[in-house]
Amino acid sequence: MYPKLLEFQNITIYTYAFCITFGTLIAVLYTKWQAKKTLKIVLPNYFFYLIFIAGFIGGKLFLFFEKPAYYTQNPKSILDIFSGGFVFYGSFICTIAVIIWYLKKHKIAILPLLDILAITTTIVHVIGRIGCFFAGCCYGKPTSSYFGISFPTTNSITVHPTQLYEVFSILFIMSLLFVIKRNKQFNGQIFLSYVILYAIARSVLEIFRGDNRGFIMQDYISHSQFIAFILISITAYLYLKLNSKTITI
């Protein structure tokens, strides 16, 4: 794999960090363009700074929950930006909370912007998972299948490239979101559809994951699957209510 994209003297550019930065840049440009085009609003740069900070804190906070004993003894590891890792759902949940707070404070319609940000999230996520692949993290269980790949951290054992599985899953979800966008029936439909679709995909992908991470029930229900189940339940309820126009947000 290629965890380091470029090394020059004392300067190292990590592939994962580059992918996250590049994905974020593309996502910001898309969000600004769509917000101005469809909602007639100009989002300031500090809105995206808040999202980045919330995503960083949330991703690191949930990382601690995965292995609390380890990070209690090695607190510096959790702050390692380039190799310490992130938990996507931690970043996602904290980011959504901050976005809703910001939109309420500035009296901006919440659901229409969340619809835009749903597609934005897929942009960052798919490029970020490519970074995971090159970094050799988030890999799958051992396999003898044709798709098996050996990473430096798997000691020459071929494993499922779950990073790439997720990349293709997210690209498929993104394509569905654009279809929903063209036929949208209510505000929030794109965002809620994304949450449900990704939660289902992530729950299935977790079956193939082989890296060390936290479990609610050891080897049966991972933290991500548990969070996905909760999000599906809440989101499905909101979807039905908004679709029937029995609630407004």
Secondary structure as GFF3:
##gff-version 3
##sequence-region A 1 249
A	DSSP	beta_strand	4	8	.	.	.	ID=ss1
A	DSSP	beta_strand	11	14	.	.	.	ID=ss2
A	DSSP	alpha_helix	15	38	.	.	.	ID=ss3
A	DSSP	alpha_helix	45	66	.	.	.	ID=ss4
A	DSSP	alpha_helix	68	73	.	.	.	ID=ss5
A	DSSP	alpha_helix	75	78	.	.	.	ID=ss6
A	DSSP	alpha_helix	88	105	.	.	.	ID=ss7
A	DSSP	alpha_helix	110	135	.	.	.	ID=ss8
A	DSSP	beta_strand	149	150	.	.	.	ID=ss9
A	DSSP	three_ten_helix	152	154	.	.	.	ID=ss10
A	DSSP	beta_strand	158	159	.	.	.	ID=ss11
A	DSSP	alpha_helix	162	182	.	.	.	ID=ss12
A	DSSP	alpha_helix	189	205	.	.	.	ID=ss13
A	DSSP	beta_strand	215	217	.	.	.	ID=ss14
A	DSSP	beta_strand	221	222	.	.	.	ID=ss15
A	DSSP	alpha_helix	223	243	.	.	.	ID=ss16
###
